[in-house]
Amino acid sequence: MRTRRAATAGKLTVVLATLVLVVAGCGGPSPQAWAASVCQALSPWRAEINKLTSSTQQQMTARTTPAQAKENLVRLFAGAEEASETARRKVEEAGVPETDHGDEISLGFRASLSKVRDAYGRARDTIDRLDTAQAGPFYDGVRAAVDTLNTEYDASALDTSRLNSPELKKAFDEVPECR
């Protein structure tokens, strides 16, 4: 009887130890690893958005036909929408950082990028619906779409006051990917 209990206790110990290892392995990435992944996702996104913003400004002042401007702007905003979704997906793939409020912080980053993506998509759709028959009304519509985009873009900014994590702040300051 003692041998059977000892064997059962031994098996139970192995099962519990395995469960502890499995649960411990389910944790998210360290703050440093998460910050590095997020910066790797956001750096190319920022570069692409800056390039697209510059191209959009050039389109607004270029001497092209409304039809050409429309085609170029729709393509530019579609590119910004796609770049924003790629960055959002990469932040999602980074997981949830092992820090206080890690879920909320990760969700905040993803939500912000989703709002930016959607703002570019709406701007693209708005410009795509504009009539190019008359330059004046067309460019007025483009300006209105860009003004709306800028307002929505500003409103999508991540509110970091509620997502304060000393570990993540330190990680973002230290990891080479964020410099």
Solvent accessible surface area in square Angstrom, and as a share of the most:
residue,aa,sasa,rsa
1,M,176,0.79
2,R,211,0.77
3,T,109,0.64
4,R,189,0.69
5,R,167,0.61
6,A,67,0.52
7,A,51,0.40
8,T,81,0.47
9,A,55,0.43
10,G,34,0.32
11,K,142,0.60
12,L,102,0.51
13,T,86,0.50
14,V,101,0.58
15,V,82,0.47
16,L,95,0.47
17,A,51,0.40
18,T,69,0.40
19,L,95,0.47
20,V,99,0.57
21,L,132,0.66
22,V,85,0.49
23,V,103,0.59
24,A,74,0.58
25,G,65,0.62
26,C,101,0.61
27,G,39,0.37
28,G,29,0.28
29,P,40,0.25
30,S,50,0.32
31,P,18,0.11
32,Q,79,0.35
33,A,49,0.38
34,W,0,0.00
35,A,0,0.00
36,A,16,0.12
37,S,41,0.26
38,V,0,0.00
39,C,10,0.06
40,Q,108,0.48
41,A,3,0.02
42,L,19,0.09
43,S,49,0.32
44,P,73,0.46
45,W,30,0.11
46,R,120,0.44
47,A,63,0.49
48,E,54,0.24
49,I,11,0.06
50,N,101,0.52
51,K,120,0.51
52,L,15,0.07
53,T,61,0.36
54,S,50,0.33
55,S,32,0.21
56,T,13,0.07
57,Q,114,0.51
58,Q,115,0.51
59,Q,29,0.13
60,M,48,0.21
61,T,114,0.66
62,A,42,0.33
63,R,242,0.88
64,T,45,0.26
65,T,71,0.41
66,P,23,0.14
67,A,58,0.45
68,Q,93,0.41
69,A,0,0.00
70,K,43,0.18
71,E,120,0.54
72,N,29,0.15
73,L,0,0.00
74,V,30,0.17
75,R,140,0.51
76,L,18,0.09
77,F,5,0.02
78,A,34,0.26
79,G,24,0.23
80,A,1,0.00
81,E,40,0.18
82,E,122,0.55
83,A,18,0.14
84,S,0,0.00
85,E,41,0.18
86,T,41,0.24
87,A,1,0.01
88,R,40,0.14
89,R,101,0.37
90,K,90,0.38
91,V,0,0.00
92,E,81,0.36
93,E,129,0.58
94,A,15,0.12
95,G,26,0.25
96,V,53,0.30
97,P,3,0.02
98,E,98,0.44
99,T,25,0.15
100,D,105,0.54
101,H,119,0.53
102,G,5,0.04
103,D,101,0.52
104,E,66,0.30
105,I,4,0.02
106,S,1,0.01
107,L,102,0.51
108,G,15,0.14
109,F,33,0.14
110,R,52,0.19
111,A,37,0.28
112,S,19,0.12
113,L,8,0.04
114,S,26,0.17
115,K,112,0.47
116,V,6,0.04
117,R,57,0.21
118,D,55,0.29
119,A,0,0.00
120,Y,15,0.06
121,G,6,0.06
122,R,121,0.44
123,A,5,0.04
124,R,62,0.23
125,D,54,0.28
126,T,46,0.27
127,I,0,0.00
128,D,78,0.40
129,R,178,0.65
130,L,35,0.17
131,D,105,0.54
132,T,39,0.22
133,A,85,0.66
134,Q,117,0.52
135,A,51,0.40
136,G,43,0.41
137,P,79,0.50
138,F,1,0.01
139,Y,34,0.13
140,D,86,0.45
141,G,15,0.14
142,V,0,0.00
143,R,123,0.45
144,A,58,0.45
145,A,6,0.05
146,V,28,0.16
147,D,89,0.46
148,T,72,0.42
149,L,11,0.06
150,N,78,0.40
151,T,93,0.54
152,E,46,0.20
153,Y,69,0.26
154,D,106,0.55
155,A,80,0.62
156,S,4,0.03
157,A,74,0.57
158,L,47,0.23
159,D,72,0.37
160,T,91,0.53
161,S,91,0.59
162,R,165,0.60
163,L,20,0.10
164,N,108,0.56
165,S,5,0.03
166,P,99,0.62
167,E,80,0.36
168,L,6,0.03
169,K,128,0.54
170,K,119,0.50
171,A,0,0.00
172,F,50,0.21
173,D,90,0.47
174,E,76,0.34
175,V,13,0.07
176,P,98,0.62
177,E,64,0.29
178,C,35,0.21
179,R,200,0.73
